[in-house]
Amino acid sequence: MPLRNPRTRKAGLLRWAALSALWAASALCTQAFAQELVVEHVTVVSPERSSELQNATVTVHTGRIAAVSSARSGQRATLPYPGVQAVDGRGLYLVPGLIDSHVHLSSIPGMTDEQELAHPEIARAARAQIPSSYLYFGFTTLIDLISAPEAMTRWKSHDPIPDTYFCGGAALIDGYPMNYAPKPARYAAWPYMLVEPEATDALPPGINAAEHSPQAVVARMKADGAICVKTFFERGFGAAHDLPVPKPETIRAVVQAAHTAGLPVFLHANSDEAQTFGLDTGVDVIAHGLWNVKDTPSGDDVTPGMKTILDRVVAGKVGWQPTIEVLYGLQNLFDARFLSEPMLPRVLPRNLIDWYGSSEGQWFHDVLGKEVAAADGAKSHSEMIRPNLAVPVATVKAATAYLAEHRARLLFGTDTPSAPTYANPPGLNAWLEMRRLLDAGVTPAQIFEMATLRNARALKLDYDIGTVQVGKRANLLLLRADPRQTVQAYDQIVKVIVGGRVFDRDELAADHATRAQ
Ligand SMILES: [Zn+2]
């Protein structure tokens, strides 16, 4: 959702990051080729199968699934390659690794760039841990919806990491969410911003409108390696609530250029007006749930206005990411118990959790609390109020339930972190989002499909990931429970396999070293 920090980096750092990424990539390759794997006597659960494959043998060669077969009980499959690592899958489930199709990886959650520079040790520990935190909860593929090659290079300098792809962020110039970065730094931070023809005479110096047409922007992000386009319809909230929004013809042109280039288009849209705009302009995925509507639902049922939108989402097979936990990620800043949540030390370094609890670490809590108080007619500048998100929570829950019931194309995306909040922690946030989806009536089987094959198809990655099938990349999870029956399965992960490399779940935890003692 909202606020992000402008990101400007020095060329020296960039070169260093690029070199270390090359080094990491070559190290990865050698390991992948050395790693041959066979998982025996396992139950394969994969979204394209109508039923599980019992007592199966799955072999992995050079990071890909080489064979999936059903062996007779007690019989050992012949190992096709020397030096094979064998895993006994008896009593376990082998499933495709999960995909989160909406994350933001460039900043450390809850930290500004200045704070990161001021606390290099905390920052180093955080950046090294965060990729493992996603793996810890079973996410072997991530899609950063707003990134660029420089930030991706930095992220990929760590090891291990989930497979990571990015969309270019095509924000309207000076619109959401560019508005949160100061001028003129925002223009460099948003290389794929859109400039509409009418705006060309009022442009800031150094900006060439021709480079920011829908066609030019899409061509540039495609050349930079993006696999999708992210755009925005948001008039704003809090202090900034009157932001410019793109014209329908602009986003139609973005969609046309993107489809010609083979890229799906994701739209930030969380209101009835914004989601209607997305349906009218033909975007592929609405990257948020429906939170803000004119005719608020009174109970669990959707209103006629919501029904009109949601029926179009169903009929048009438009992808729809509920992102319910985003709302709790704002509310939980005001709940002191959140930083004592027992799962938090598994995904965040201790020094970062402690910093979040410091007065400096509470900066976004203070900003948000004052903003809510001001909107409420606060008398003093120090007054803070916890945001009351009961209405958007009830609205998105009713909308999600309606879509689940009508078999809409729901996609699993968390928007981690949605804002500079620490209350959407990497990996753990997805686990929390699954609870919200269940609570809204989405079944574990639907969640499993949303986070695997359906996400893979939405991103056109299904040739490579999303199922347990021969030829696909060996991104796999070994679980103690069947994820079609219970989401608890994702907290009972035994092994996480990325491109054929096998990790014990525990070794991915942030507190692994202290817990192992
Ligand atoms: Zn987002």
Residues whose N, C-alpha, C, O or C-beta is under 5 A from the ligand:
A	BS01	ZN	M1 D415
